[in-house]
Each structure stands twice: as structure tokens, then as C-alpha cells.
Amino acid sequence: MSMLEQQQIDQALATMQGWAVRDGMLRRRFTFPDFAQALAFANRVGELAEREDHHPDLLVGWGACEVAWVNHSAGGITQRDVEMARATDDLV
């Protein structure tokens, strides 16, 4: 799978609330009322990642989970990362 061009990334981001590119990854911070709900969300993202065999970076803290998608083997953000970000939104 090949990396998306910046214009393609910008077009995708225009349709995706809360997502941004930082440090070369497609990132979003999700907030929750407490740690337990943030962790439960991270586990749902992990289940999605296992099913799809594509794994994000997750940072879980009290009341928040940051999800970062990138395709390391392609060297950047791909269409699959965009699709996984959209699927992540569906888990909320």
C-alpha cells in the first residue's frame, strides 16, 4: 500500500472530525469521564486492530486515549490508516 499525498490526506481530514496529522501520524485524542472508560475504549481499538491486522499507537491516561495510525512499512499515512481512523470513530 502506498503513502497518500498531502492533498489526499487534507481531503480526508476535511471529512474527519477531531483527527490531525502530528509527527507523521494520523492522530486523535478521545476523552472519557474516567480511566476505566478510556481503557475500555483502548481495548475496543485493540480488538479492531487485531481483526484488521493493522495496529495503532495508543496512549491511555486518566479520562483520555490518544490513537495514532500510520503504516510503518509504507513509510507514512495510507488509505488504510484513514479507513482505520474512521472505524475508530465508530467505536465511541
Secondary structure, 3 states (H helix, E strand, C coil): CCECCHHHHHHHHCCCCCCEEECCEEEEEEECCCHHHHHHHHHHHHHHHHHHCCCCEEEEECCEEEEEECECCCCECEHHHHHHHHHHHHCC
